[in-house]
Amino acid sequence: QLQLVESGGGLVQPGGSLRLSCAASGSTFDYHHIGWFRQAPGKEREGVSCITASVKSTYYTDSVKGRFTITRDNTRSTVYLQMNSLKPEDTAIYYCAAYPGMLNKCDLSPHPYGYWGQGTQVTVSS
């Protein structure tokens, strides 16, 4: 079992920055790929970014490339999502999720992810 807790959401003006954290406990964090997803009202859950267990590979959806950066600290069992140049369309509930992975490739589809956090609200508005 892996428990995930997100933090760091809030209200920010367009062009601002936030750093989300996903703290894990309860299992072998090092062996899990971690993904960040978001869901805006009336929209489907969207994969934003993911990072492999080995920390060797990262992936981003096109709309956040160059603005968001995912990192992980396996010594702290924590994954971060640094979000810069935020836009109103980034407004959503952000979730982190995990699944055990052996390959050096993670998935931006929610289907493989068996562990989910409760989400943190990000609102970008002036």
N, C-alpha and C positions, 0 to 999 in steps of 0.2 A: 504494500500500500504506500502511496505517496500523497502527502497533503500539500497543497499549494495555496499560498496567500499572496494576493496582489496588494500593492500600495503605491502611492505617489500620484494618484489622479487628482483632478481639481479643475478649477476655472482659470483659463489663460486667454490673453488677447491674441488675435491673429499675429503671426510672426514670432510668438513666444516659444518657450521651451518647457518641457516637463521630462522627468525621468521616472519611469515606472520600474518597480521592483517586484520580483516574483520569488518568494522565499519558500523553499521546499523542506519537508521533514518526513521522516518515517520510513524511508527506503533508500535504495542505492541510487541517489541522484545522479552520480557520475555516469550511469549506464543509460540515462534517458535523454532522448531528444526533447527540446523544449520549444514550444511555439507560442507566439502572441497572436491573438485573434481579436476582432472587434465586431460589435453589432450595434448598428444605429437603429432607431425606431422604424419599424416597418420594412427593414432590410434583413437579408440573410447574413448569417455570421460569415465574416471574411478573414482569411488568413493574412496576417500583416508581415510576419517575419518568423524565422525559426533558426535554431542553432543546433548543430549536432552534439552528441555526447562528448565526442573527441575535441570539440571546440575548433575543429579544422575547417568547418564549412558553415556559411550563413546564407540565408535566402531572404529576399524581400519582394513583396508585391510591387508592381511598377509604380503605383501612386505614391509610395513612400521612399523610393530609392533616392539616395542623396540627401534625405532629410532625417531618416531614422537609422539608428545603429543598435544592433543587438549584441550583447556581450554576456558572458557568464563567468562566475567565480565558483569553481567547484569546491574550493576550500570553505566557502560560506554557504554552499548549496543555494545560490541565488543567481537569477538571471535578470538582466536589466534591459530596458528599452529606452534609449535616449531619443527623445523626439524634439527636433528643432524645426524652425520655420513652420509652425503649426498653422493649419488652415481650418476654417469653419467645417469643412467636409471631413475633418478628422474627428469630429465630435461623435462619441460612441461610448459604450461600455467596453472596456478592454479586459480580456481574459488571458491568463496564461494556461498552458496545457502541456502534458507530457506523455510520452510513450517510450517504452524500452526500444532502443535501436542499436543495431550492430553495424549497419552500413554507414558510410560517410556521406549520407544524404538524408535530409529531413523533408517533411511534407508540409505544404501550406494548405492542404485539405484537412478539414477537421476529423476525417474518418479514422485515422489510426490512433488518435489521441484518446486514451482511456482515463486520464486524470485531468481534472479541471479545477481551477480556482473559482472564487465567487464573483470576481470581476471588480473593476474600479472604474468610476465614471470620469471621462475626460470631456470637458466642454470648452470649445474654442469660440469665443464670442467677444465682441467689443461692447 
